[in-house]
Amino acid sequence: MTSPLVIAVPKELAPGEQRVATVPEVVRNLIKSGCEVRVEHDAGAGSYYPDTMFAAAGAKIVSERAGLLDGARIVLRVQPPTVTDIDQLAEGTIVIGFMNAANNLEAIKRMRDRKITAFSLELVPRISRAQSMDALSSQATAGGYVAVILGAQNCPKFLPMLTTAAGTIRPSTVLVLGAGIAGLMAIATAKRLGALVEAYDVRRAAGEQVRSLGAKFLELEINAEGQGGYARELTAEEKVKEQEMVSAAVARADIVITTAAIPGRKAPVLITKETVAKMQPGAVIIDMAAETGGNCELTQAGKTVREHGVMIIGPQNLPARVPFHASQMYAKNLLSFLSLLIDKNGALVTGFTDEILTASLLVHAGTVRHQPTLDLLEGSKV
Ligand SMILES: NC(=O)c1ccc[n+]([C@@H]2O[C@H](COP(=O)([O-])OP(=O)(O)OC[C@H]3O[C@@H](n4cnc5c(N)ncnc54)[C@H](O)[C@@H]3O)[C@@H](O)[C@H]2O)c1
């Protein structure tokens, strides 16, 4: 009898990371397909999946990193591995998770030199067959939800309309800039809390989705739908028109959630400091693009800035604030991805010929397979 394929799940050590790459329900599935699953002691503590639940699902709980990784063929992670993490892996180990390649060139180079195989979930193509593996979408959904909760918590007003003996309260206005995955979840959440919701996106196709959630779509004479359903960067003239329109909408909002992003580029600035000065006192901006430069000129990643009575929050890693469900969704994305890598007999497939595997393969057998990352490596001194 051949020994089972070993899948290891380390505890995430990045500051503030509460998620875990697998959950007990997924462990059960992997074991059913013939794998051995090892989970590092307390890996699920931050997301409320205690060791006892993993053990009941059939996982082996391992206290030492070395014991966890010894003989492991596949390592499942949430955050990219650090150089120290990589140095603990045996040659040929497959690591699957977010890789944030552009900002982790040193780790990419180390994986290349140590002949590690890395699949980057950011590179999973957005085709219908890959929807169940789309961790960018599942985590953006979690982030969009948390952004609204954070906004509501910091807003000095009620969100819903209230008719009480102490008078009638007008509903608050929530403005969502960027109606992609995170933005649509933010719109739905703000609607459920009873706010008046307005939204804007440079892709005109987003209008129908916004309206179907019961929110008002702000129209502008621009349609910047680019490649693969993503937005393209606006021209200088378009940017001026956009800022004028956005500025008026921002000035009437109580909470602004910004999510605008262009793949591979710095986030577009939609809210200037002059626009912030026109906002109502007590208004709150949750800038979900904080980590890629911010949609508001005043945003500082990981900080809360107060200007003109407006609170500008630049949160980092919002999905980690709903770690239970964010981990559950992420773990299911990974399970679906693994179905391409593991055959019916519980063995690793030979060759990564499936289109989804080919597209998401970042490093393999001593070479970087993703051209934009290769270009960055060549241009850097790493
Ligand atoms: N499997 C699939 O088919 C699949 C899966 C996920 C997403 N998608 C599509 O991908 C697209 C975007 O997804 P995302 O949420 O990951 O995008 P994203 O995170 O790259 O960007 C967020 C939003 O910001 C918008 N934006 C960019 N520049 C802007 C600007 N200057 N002003 C206002 N808004 C701006 C984008 O249009 C996008 O809607 C959508 O069309 C979505 O339906 C498809």
Ligand as a Chemical Component Dictionary entry (heavy atoms), coordinates in Angstrom:
data_LIG
# 
_chem_comp.id                   LIG 
_chem_comp.type                 NON-POLYMER 
_chem_comp.pdbx_formal_charge   0 
_chem_comp.three_letter_code    LIG 
# 
loop_
_chem_comp_atom.comp_id 
_chem_comp_atom.atom_id 
_chem_comp_atom.alt_atom_id 
_chem_comp_atom.type_symbol 
_chem_comp_atom.charge 
_chem_comp_atom.model_Cartn_x 
_chem_comp_atom.model_Cartn_y 
_chem_comp_atom.model_Cartn_z 
_chem_comp_atom.pdbx_ordinal 
LIG N1  N1  N 0  -15.452 34.113 -12.102 1  
LIG C1  C1  C 0  -15.815 35.267 -12.615 2  
LIG O1  O1  O 0  -16.325 35.331 -13.694 3  
LIG C2  C2  C 0  -15.554 36.512 -11.829 4  
LIG C3  C3  C 0  -15.170 36.376 -10.501 5  
LIG C4  C4  C 0  -14.919 37.539 -9.754  6  
LIG C5  C5  C 0  -15.056 38.798 -10.356 7  
LIG N2  N2  N 1  -15.435 38.908 -11.639 8  
LIG C6  C6  C 0  -15.599 40.235 -12.269 9  
LIG O2  O2  O 0  -14.412 41.004 -12.122 10 
LIG C7  C7  C 0  -14.773 42.390 -12.010 11 
LIG C8  C8  C 0  -14.169 43.113 -10.810 12 
LIG O3  O3  O 0  -13.916 42.278 -9.732  13 
LIG P1  P1  P 0  -13.164 42.766 -8.410  14 
LIG O4  O4  O 0  -14.150 43.170 -7.402  15 
LIG O5  O5  O -1 -12.180 41.747 -8.034  16 
LIG O6  O6  O 0  -12.383 44.062 -8.932  17 
LIG P2  P2  P 0  -11.227 44.908 -8.294  18 
LIG O7  O7  O 0  -11.008 44.580 -6.859  19 
LIG O8  O8  O 0  -10.088 44.871 -9.262  20 
LIG O9  O9  O 0  -11.838 46.400 -8.360  21 
LIG C9  C9  C 0  -12.941 46.798 -7.586  22 
LIG C10 C10 C 0  -13.853 47.688 -8.407  23 
LIG O10 O10 O 0  -13.245 48.975 -8.587  24 
LIG C11 C11 C 0  -13.723 49.478 -9.818  25 
LIG N3  N3  N 0  -12.933 50.656 -10.229 26 
LIG C12 C12 C 0  -11.678 50.712 -10.754 27 
LIG N4  N4  N 0  -11.312 51.977 -10.995 28 
LIG C13 C13 C 0  -12.356 52.758 -10.592 29 
LIG C14 C14 C 0  -12.571 54.155 -10.584 30 
LIG N5  N5  N 0  -11.662 55.021 -11.052 31 
LIG N6  N6  N 0  -13.760 54.615 -10.097 32 
LIG C15 C15 C 0  -14.705 53.743 -9.653  33 
LIG N7  N7  N 0  -14.548 52.412 -9.639  34 
LIG C16 C16 C 0  -13.392 51.924 -10.108 35 
LIG C17 C17 C 0  -13.649 48.284 -10.723 36 
LIG O11 O11 O 0  -14.437 48.451 -11.887 37 
LIG C18 C18 C 0  -14.164 47.177 -9.815  38 
LIG O12 O12 O 0  -15.553 46.994 -9.942  39 
LIG C19 C19 C 0  -16.262 42.394 -11.997 40 
LIG O13 O13 O 0  -16.676 42.601 -13.330 41 
LIG C20 C20 C 0  -16.648 41.011 -11.548 42 
LIG O14 O14 O 0  -17.945 40.653 -11.919 43 
LIG C21 C21 C 0  -15.695 37.775 -12.396 44 
# 
loop_
_chem_comp_bond.comp_id 
_chem_comp_bond.atom_id_1 
_chem_comp_bond.atom_id_2 
_chem_comp_bond.value_order 
_chem_comp_bond.pdbx_ordinal 
LIG N1  C1  SING 1  
LIG C1  O1  DOUB 2  
LIG C1  C2  SING 3  
LIG C2  C3  SING 4  
LIG C2  C21 DOUB 5  
LIG C3  C4  DOUB 6  
LIG C4  C5  SING 7  
LIG C5  N2  DOUB 8  
LIG N2  C6  SING 9  
LIG N2  C21 SING 10 
LIG C6  O2  SING 11 
LIG C6  C20 SING 12 
LIG O2  C7  SING 13 
LIG C7  C8  SING 14 
LIG C7  C19 SING 15 
LIG C8  O3  SING 16 
LIG O3  P1  SING 17 
LIG P1  O4  DOUB 18 
LIG P1  O5  SING 19 
LIG P1  O6  SING 20 
LIG O6  P2  SING 21 
LIG P2  O7  DOUB 22 
LIG P2  O8  SING 23 
LIG P2  O9  SING 24 
LIG O9  C9  SING 25 
LIG C9  C10 SING 26 
LIG C10 O10 SING 27 
LIG C10 C18 SING 28 
LIG O10 C11 SING 29 
LIG C11 N3  SING 30 
LIG C11 C17 SING 31 
LIG N3  C12 SING 32 
LIG N3  C16 SING 33 
LIG C12 N4  DOUB 34 
LIG N4  C13 SING 35 
LIG C13 C14 SING 36 
LIG C13 C16 DOUB 37 
LIG C14 N5  SING 38 
LIG C14 N6  DOUB 39 
LIG N6  C15 SING 40 
LIG C15 N7  DOUB 41 
LIG N7  C16 SING 42 
LIG C17 O11 SING 43 
LIG C17 C18 SING 44 
LIG C18 O12 SING 45 
LIG C19 O13 SING 46 
LIG C19 C20 SING 47 
LIG C20 O14 SING 48 
# 
